[in-house]
Amino acid sequence: MTTFHQLTIRLERSNPEIWRRIQVRSNITLFDLHHIIQIVMGWTNSHLYEFRIGKKRFGTHYDDEYDEEFYGDNFQDASEVTLTDLKIKRGNKILYLYDFGDYWEHLISVDKVEKYADSTIQLPVCTEGEMNCPPEDCGGIHGFYNMLQILNTIRHPERREIIEWYGKVFNPNHFDIRKVNKQFRNTKPIRSKL
């Protein structure tokens, strides 16, 4: 039997809401969950991240940049703890921060924790979602909505510059669930802590 967690990830302060629903093995580390979120949301893993569960913080500990003030006593390496270790159950909430400059906050809700009889089920998998993820380095949620306003104003003096910066037309309504799940299938298996 394989235990899995179904999670709903919402990008905070997005309107309309940008969200994804995924299923992951319960014994994955938070480090691997970070990489799953990067794929499912459409981020490029170009910045630091952190999970917050209650008063505890989890992320990647960089020894060469150790900063006692930043890490503190409540910080733990995300590669050393799993959803099972943390006893994450239905109804729990997890805060996931990505890019401490743009400060993308994601609220992760635990919808259910169940067992699959078939251990060959392909996980992770994205089952639902809506709206396109903002581009990296666009200035956080406020910068993102400012960018959309400029793109929707044909004669705006900054419109061409944003299109050139992004490299293509940005469609905020587009979410390709097939592309996400194909990327999951083509990515080397997510490590699980045994």
C-alpha positions as a printed NumPy array, in Angstrom:
array([[  0.   ,   0.   ,   0.   ],
       [  1.208,   3.47 ,  -0.902],
       [  0.043,   6.421,   1.174],
       [ -0.462,   9.676,  -0.685],
       [ -1.334,  13.25 ,   0.234],
       [ -3.686,  15.326,  -1.905],
       [ -2.69 ,  18.988,  -1.684],
       [ -4.234,  22.177,  -3.03 ],
       [ -1.715,  24.951,  -3.64 ],
       [ -2.986,  28.53 ,  -3.921],
       [ -0.879,  31.555,  -4.796],
       [ -1.836,  34.058,  -2.117],
       [ -3.464,  37.368,  -3.12 ],
       [ -4.047,  36.244,  -6.707],
       [ -7.354,  37.304,  -8.19 ],
       [ -8.61 ,  35.402, -10.069],
       [ -7.106,  32.633,  -8.007],
       [ -4.037,  30.796,  -9.33 ],
       [ -4.136,  27.268,  -7.919],
       [ -3.17 ,  23.614,  -8.447],
       [ -4.292,  20.302,  -6.948],
       [ -1.695,  17.535,  -6.739],
       [ -1.226,  14.064,  -5.315],
       [  2.178,  13.105,  -3.911],
       [  3.573,  10.141,  -2.014],
       [  3.44 ,  10.786,   1.718],
       [  7.066,   9.763,   2.241],
       [  8.538,  12.514,   0.046],
       [ 10.782,  15.086,   1.659],
       [  9.862,  18.744,   1.761],
       [ 12.881,  19.313,  -0.499],
       [ 11.221,  17.138,  -3.153],
       [  7.843,  18.783,  -2.54 ],
       [  9.55 ,  22.094,  -3.303],
       [ 10.634,  20.737,  -6.711],
       [  7.136,  19.376,  -7.384],
       [  5.635,  22.799,  -6.616],
       [  8.147,  24.426,  -8.958],
       [  6.943,  22.201, -11.803],
       [  3.224,  22.358, -11.087],
       [  3.114,  26.123, -10.569],
       [  5.429,  26.923, -13.459],
       [  8.329,  28.448, -11.512],
       [ 11.926,  27.923, -12.665],
       [ 13.65 ,  27.082,  -9.354],
       [ 15.81 ,  30.202,  -9.616],
       [ 15.406,  31.448,  -6.042],
       [ 15.424,  30.391,  -2.396],
       [ 12.353,  28.84 ,  -0.794],
       [ 10.979,  28.019,   2.617],
       [  8.127,  26.007,   4.115],
       [  6.491,  27.185,   7.338],
       [  4.483,  24.808,   9.472],
       [  3.441,  26.44 ,  12.704],
       [  6.584,  28.088,  14.085],
       [  8.921,  25.685,  12.292],
       [ 10.733,  26.634,   9.099],
       [ 12.16 ,  24.25 ,   6.486],
       [ 14.386,  24.983,   3.534],
       [ 17.832,  24.393,   2.111],
       [ 20.657,  25.051,   4.526],
       [ 23.637,  26.583,   2.738],
       [ 26.699,  25.972,   4.951],
       [ 28.843,  28.509,   3.13 ],
       [ 26.253,  31.21 ,   3.769],
       [ 25.265,  30.203,   7.293],
       [ 23.517,  33.078,   9.006],
       [ 22.37 ,  32.316,  12.554],
       [ 19.96 ,  35.262,  12.479],
       [ 18.297,  33.987,   9.276],
       [ 18.199,  30.289,  10.113],
       [ 17.656,  30.42 ,  13.863],
       [ 16.578,  27.557,  16.126],
       [ 13.323,  26.794,  14.294],
       [ 14.987,  26.035,  10.943],
       [ 15.41 ,  22.48 ,   9.631],
       [ 16.825,  21.15 ,   6.369],
       [ 13.92 ,  20.295,   4.044],
       [ 15.758,  17.243,   2.707],
       [ 15.677,  15.619,   6.15 ],
       [ 11.929,  15.582,   6.811],
       [  8.899,  14.047,   5.069],
       [  5.181,  14.728,   5.181],
       [  4.863,  11.49 ,   7.171],
       [  7.558,  12.572,   9.66 ],
       [  5.669,  15.808,  10.278],
       [  2.371,  13.949,  10.75 ],
       [  0.776,  16.183,   8.118],
       [ -2.902,  15.228,   7.981],
       [ -6.17 ,  16.296,   6.399],
       [ -7.054,  19.889,   7.233],
       [ -3.465,  20.996,   7.925],
       [ -2.083,  24.128,   6.237],
       [  1.472,  24.736,   5.077],
       [  2.906,  28.058,   3.944],
       [  5.383,  27.849,   1.066],
       [  7.464,  30.931,   0.241],
       [  9.371,  31.211,  -3.001],
       [ 11.794,  34.008,  -3.959],
       [ 12.435,  36.157,  -0.9  ],
       [ 12.658,  39.242,  -3.144],
       [  9.356,  38.915,  -5.02 ],
       [  8.   ,  36.976,  -2.004],
       [  5.545,  34.578,  -3.63 ],
       [  3.398,  33.125,  -0.84 ],
       [  1.547,  29.866,  -1.456],
       [ -0.979,  28.375,   0.941],
       [ -0.996,  24.575,   0.764],
       [ -4.116,  22.862,   2.096],
       [ -4.099,  19.139,   2.85 ],
       [ -7.306,  17.815,   1.281],
       [ -6.847,  14.15 ,   2.15 ],
       [ -4.402,  11.445,   3.101],
       [ -5.269,   8.035,   1.672],
       [ -3.798,   4.726,   0.599],
       [ -3.469,   3.402,  -2.933],
       [ -3.693,  -0.356,  -3.225],
       [ -1.641,  -0.133,  -6.432],
       [  1.921,   0.988,  -5.636],
       [  2.673,   1.443,  -9.36 ],
       [  0.448,   4.535,  -9.61 ],
       [  2.456,   7.387, -11.161],
       [  2.965,  10.077,  -8.526],
       [  3.262,  13.004,  -8.369],
       [  0.298,  13.949, -10.509],
       [ -1.601,  17.193, -11.03 ],
       [ -5.357,  16.594, -11.086],
       [ -6.682,  20.161, -11.42 ],
       [ -5.631,  23.8  , -11.627],
       [ -6.452,  27.21 , -13.021],
       [ -4.632,  30.256, -14.363],
       [ -1.045,  30.757, -15.506],
       [  1.766,  31.249, -13.019],
       [  3.315,  34.739, -13.026],
       [  6.715,  35.057, -14.723],
       [  9.827,  34.951, -12.544],
       [ 11.25 ,  38.287, -11.387],
       [  8.209,  40.393, -12.28 ],
       [  8.091,  42.124,  -8.904],
       [  5.813,  39.93 ,  -6.807],
       [  2.025,  39.844,  -6.933],
       [  1.697,  43.635,  -7.269],
       [  4.309,  43.758, -10.029],
       [  2.514,  40.913, -11.785],
       [ -0.832,  42.723, -11.854],
       [  0.893,  45.928, -12.943],
       [  2.505,  43.941, -15.786],
       [ -0.903,  42.563, -16.839],
       [ -2.391,  46.062, -16.834],
       [  0.425,  47.314, -19.064],
       [  0.046,  44.337, -21.436],
       [ -3.696,  45.   , -21.7  ],
       [ -3.111,  48.676, -22.574],
       [ -2.209,  48.608, -26.285],
       [ -0.66 ,  52.082, -26.323],
       [  1.146,  51.825, -23.003],
       [  4.776,  53.064, -23.402],
       [  6.176,  50.05 , -21.47 ],
       [  4.157,  47.358, -23.296],
       [  6.756,  46.528, -25.949],
       [  9.511,  46.394, -23.338],
       [  7.565,  43.851, -21.247],
       [  6.796,  41.682, -24.283],
       [ 10.494,  41.71 , -25.228],
       [ 11.506,  40.927, -21.624],
       [  9.079,  38.002, -21.343],
       [  9.923,  36.765, -24.845],
       [  6.395,  35.875, -25.941],
       [  2.776,  36.793, -25.397],
       [  1.735,  36.091, -21.802],
       [ -1.699,  34.516, -21.412],
       [ -2.759,  34.753, -17.746],
       [ -5.644,  32.313, -18.287],
       [ -3.563,  29.481, -19.727],
       [ -2.731,  26.411, -17.612],
       [ -1.645,  23.249, -19.421],
       [ -2.189,  20.327, -17.045],
       [ -1.032,  17.833, -19.7  ],
       [  2.318,  19.621, -19.997],
       [  2.78 ,  19.537, -16.2  ],
       [  2.014,  15.816, -15.943],
       [  4.256,  15.068, -18.926],
       [  7.055,  16.922, -17.145],
       [  6.44 ,  14.801, -14.035],
       [  6.675,  11.616, -16.135],
       [  9.87 ,  12.801, -17.851],
       [ 11.611,  13.951, -14.672],
       [ 13.725,  11.451, -12.8  ],
       [ 11.773,   9.859,  -9.953],
       [ 11.25 ,  11.984,  -6.874],
       [ 13.372,  10.672,  -4.045],
       [ 11.547,   9.434,  -0.989],
       [ 13.018,   9.212,   2.464],
       [ 12.873,   5.59 ,   3.541]])
